[in-house]
């Protein structure tokens, strides 16, 4: 039945879209983690320099 076939195609497409969204979210989370780490580290370095003086 052509209608059933079309429905299956659509489900497949939705599944792929969901996978793409998940993948993007993972990339976003990874990026934010790195950014947070980078923004925290310079402060630590500044503190060490201040203690040396």
Protein Blocks (a to p, Z undefined) as FASTA:
>chain_A
ZZlmmmmmmmmmmmmmmmmmmmmmmmmmmmmmmmmmmmmmmmmmmmmmmmmZZ
